[in-house]
Amino acid sequence: MQGDKIAETSGKVTSQRVLPNPGGGPKMESSFTATGKLLGVDETETGTYWAAVRPDGTLFGEGQGIIMGKEGDVATWVGQGVGTMKKGGAVSYRGAVYYQSSSSRWSRLNSVAGVFEYEVDAQGNTRAQVWESK
């Protein structure tokens, strides 16, 4: 069940590279930077994820990142998701993300599974929203 929204960010893909994928279709790695809010705290995020094209044309990917709060808070995340290619090269992902933090403001995220929507438009602009899974 979807709970409260815990994060919302927007940003930009900063680099991409093609990875070897001995087991199948094309595989690409993307890095991004974004700004937004995590549990109401202003933050900057840097992340890297890879996505591989599956036989049916959908995508599967995994990623990780670090979040820095404006007041010194730090959190990391790992996640997995599935995606679809959209018109003009845009991509849309849905999946789950798991956080780790020793920050008092963000420590409750250590026991939260987040459900995310992540969109990348054809120009590499990103938008993400995360809800607490209950």
TASUL-V216264 format. One line per field, one symbol per residue. phi: phi as a letter, one per 20 degrees, with the letter a starting at -180 (. if undefined). A space follows every 50 residues. Layout:
phi=???
This chain:
phi=.fdffdbbcbabfdabbedfbgerfgccdcdbcbcrcclnefbcccbcbd cdfegenfdcbcbbaccdefdnfcbcbcbcadbcedgmofccccacccdb bdfffdffffddeeddccccefenfdbcccdfed
